[in-house]
Amino acid sequence: MPRFQIDALADPQSLPRVAGFFAQRAIIPAEMTMRTAGDRIEIEVTVPNLEPARADIIAAKLGEVFAILGVRVMAVV
């Protein structure tokens, strides 16, 4: 089960953009958490039953979203 670790600008639209990204692809996360860290927001999204190759593609596409500074994918066992 992949966990996306997303660094974004501390902007009111950052979290809705990330949530909307998954919604547009009909992906329902098992968990989403967010915390502010100065001028950034740290967002974690865990998605069940997502193949690693698809997770990598999603991470690359998320990295193109406005206000997203970086995306990492971690495998959760």
Phi and psi in degrees as a GROMACS rama.xvg file:
@    title "Ramachandran Plot"
@    xaxis  label "Phi"
@    yaxis  label "Psi"
@TYPE xy
-77.8164  146.582  PRO-2
-119.637  123.979  ARG-3
-91.3796  126.735  PHE-4
-107.796  114.771  GLN-5
-119.029  126.513  ILE-6
-101.891  128.616  ASP-7
-136.285  163.014  ALA-8
-65.2705  148.411  LEU-9
-75.8531  78.6071  ALA-10
-126.437  139.854  ASP-11
-58.4686  -20.9889  PRO-12
-92.6003  -6.37685  GLN-13
-61.8784  -50.8498  SER-14
-64.8374  -46.1778  LEU-15
-61.4836  -32.9783  PRO-16
-65.4657  -42.268  ARG-17
-66.4359  -46.9601  VAL-18
-61.2525  -41.4819  ALA-19
-64.8507  -34.4902  GLY-20
-57.899  -47.1672  PHE-21
-69.8856  -39.7257  PHE-22
-61.5658  -39.6754  ALA-23
-64.1792  -22.0068  GLN-24
-102.441  11.575  ARG-25
56.7451  37.4651  ALA-26
-106.848  124.68  ILE-27
-104.782  110.555  ILE-28
-66.4404  149.271  PRO-29
-77.9158  -28.4163  ALA-30
-157.023  141.061  GLU-31
-135.752  129.555  MET-32
-130.379  154.083  THR-33
-146.189  142.095  MET-34
-146.43  146.039  ARG-35
-85.7732  148.287  THR-36
-143.696  79.3687  ALA-37
69.6857  -118.966  GLY-38
-93.4655  16.7426  ASP-39
-128.136  162.769  ARG-40
-122.352  133.127  ILE-41
-104.385  119.557  GLU-42
-118.26  133.613  ILE-43
-120.425  132.619  GLU-44
-129.327  122.884  VAL-45
-107.575  128.472  THR-46
-123.971  119.389  VAL-47
-76.9849  155.137  PRO-48
56.5916  39.9428  ASN-49
-114.815  123.311  LEU-50
-66.0982  145.274  GLU-51
-55.6478  -39.9318  PRO-52
-63.5851  -41.6516  ALA-53
-68.0096  -36.6937  ARG-54
-61.6882  -40.1776  ALA-55
-64.8081  -39.519  ASP-56
-65.3639  -44.2463  ILE-57
-61.8985  -42.4373  ILE-58
-60.4359  -42.5715  ALA-59
-63.696  -42.517  ALA-60
-67.7154  -39.3796  LYS-61
-60.9783  -35.942  LEU-62
-63.2395  -17.4181  GLY-63
-89.1687  -9.7083  GLU-64
-72.6531  137.914  VAL-65
-55.9676  138.319  PHE-66
81.4633  -5.41429  ALA-67
-89.0034  123.573  ILE-68
-92.4564  -28.5337  LEU-69
-172.884  154.457  GLY-70
-138.671  133.034  VAL-71
-125.049  149.13  ARG-72
-116.142  127.636  VAL-73
-117.654  143.567  MET-74
-86.9195  128.219  ALA-75
-108.231  128.292  VAL-76
